[in-house]
Amino acid sequence: MNKTTGIGFDPLFDNASMGIIVANDSGHIVITNPFLEKQFGYGPQELSGKPIEDLIPSRFTDRHQHHVEGYIKQPRSRPMGLGLDLFGRRKDGTEFPVEVSLSSYQTDQGKFVIGFISDISARKKAELELKDLNEQLEAKVLSRTRSLTSTVKQLAELITETELKDAELNRANTFLRSIWGHAEVILYVTDSGGTIKMFNPAAERELGYVAEEIIDKLSPSVFHSAQTLKQSADELTKSIQLTVAADFEALKIKTDLGLVNEWEIEYLRKDGSRFPASLTITAMHTATGDIEGYLGIAMNISKRKKAEEEILQSLKKEREMSEFKSRFVSMASHEFRTPLSTILSSAYLISKYTTENQQQRRESHVNRIASMVQSLTDILNDFLSLEKIEENKAEPHYSNFELADYIKNVITEIETLKKKGHLIRVSHQGETCVYLDQVMLKHIIINLLSNAIKFSPEDSHIDICSSVDQNQITIKISDKGLGIPERDMHHLFERFFRGSNANNIQGTGLGLHIVSRYVDLMGGKISCKSELGSGTEFTIEFVKTNQTEL
């Protein structure tokens, strides 16, 4: 009980009209109430730590130990010793008949058994009186004498009990206050009107208030934003068909109606920060059944929510990857068909050209095979590159190199892709040494040049211009091809997207997406300008850095 707030933790020891005893699973007494101590003739706390057998006649000890072992194994609330006469043994060795009701509970400190013990001496005496009518008068005289003695004794014990009440109450408060102080959840107790009367240390730490700011001053509604309370009130109004105010009523109304009041709600700290929590509110009743206050228990579930979100994101990623692979299989089955057919037919025709004067035809089909193999290789490379990117396995590996010479070497690798009369013009300005990932940059340039070749007519030129100044590296690739419709521009770098005017041109829709991701990985940016029917220009920019700066 907490006298400082005016609300008791538990009125059990104040009002119990029977003996109460708590024992651990080894059969030793943990705590007894004053009524029981009086029943058995012991002083305050005198029984603490003693075996339960001290309160049982020795002739029943063996049988009692057997029952205790069976109860510990299968505890349940029930009367003890059904069909048997039970007796208690006082400190002075005297015995008296009793009734015992048992229940149990589990804590972090172990399993405990609670016994409620009633003295049934009066009942047994009445039974004996009914057996022998001739002895009734003498029994009445004896009973009155004993009653007077008992009354005097009870008065003396009541005086003693009153004197010891505060000490026992303080001991109980110390025990319960220890639990209250070490609980790692938000705990608060209010009066029936919703004013906070108790506020535990975990609540102070979690919510940023000190108890003095809260107790006797504020309601638990201060821990929630007006928006959260209104949303809760509106939802409850709909579900229970009653008008609910957007204040403490929205938090406790389900408790008043006898409904389970457990839910998730957003908490608001004193500093304005927020966190999700699970909240349970229960009512505390008086002996007459009236609600005298409410107990709120809340637990911060931020970590759980974060874990749930990570799981959801992981599942989303898995679904996206599954969709990506499924789409790739569908795309590959279509895109692989034409190159493979071309390779097969060219290989067959080569086998037919056996004379020397058919060498030119053989070379033509060999070139077709090489081109188709390159096309298949590009598709597979796109898929492998994208898979590494999606699984966060692609990381830049920087090195110093000469940009102008590097671009010229890359161009030689795509010579076989050029159409009749195609001319790739190269120019460079400024410094030549750069510090970038050569593999990623090669993929970027080859992809953009391949697109320029595919979408440009024969006898046209493609320009690749690079420049390096003190702060920036710029590469521009432009062509005089089909151009890109304006409505397609904002989808240009999306995965599997293909321009609406490119349906008859082979491609996977992965290239520009991979290019943009590689540019991002190296900290650069890519932009595009295009005019339908007049050509397209891609511009890639990187911040110039030296090896020592990374």
Beta strands, then each sheet from edge to edge (+ up, - down):
strand 1: 19-24
strand 2: 29-32
strand 3: 78-79
strand 4: 86-89
strand 5: 95-107
strand 6: 110-119
strand 7: 186-191
strand 8: 196-199
strand 9: 262-268
strand 10: 274-285
strand 11: 291-300
strand 12: 398-402
strand 13: 423-430
strand 14: 433-437
strand 15: 461-468
strand 16: 472-478
strand 17: 525-531
strand 18: 535-543
sheet 1: 2+ 1- 6+ 5- 3+
sheet 2: 2+ 1- 6+ 5- 4+
sheet 3: 8+ 7- 11+ 10- 9+
sheet 4: 12+ 14-
sheet 5: 13+ 15+ 16- 18+ 17-
end
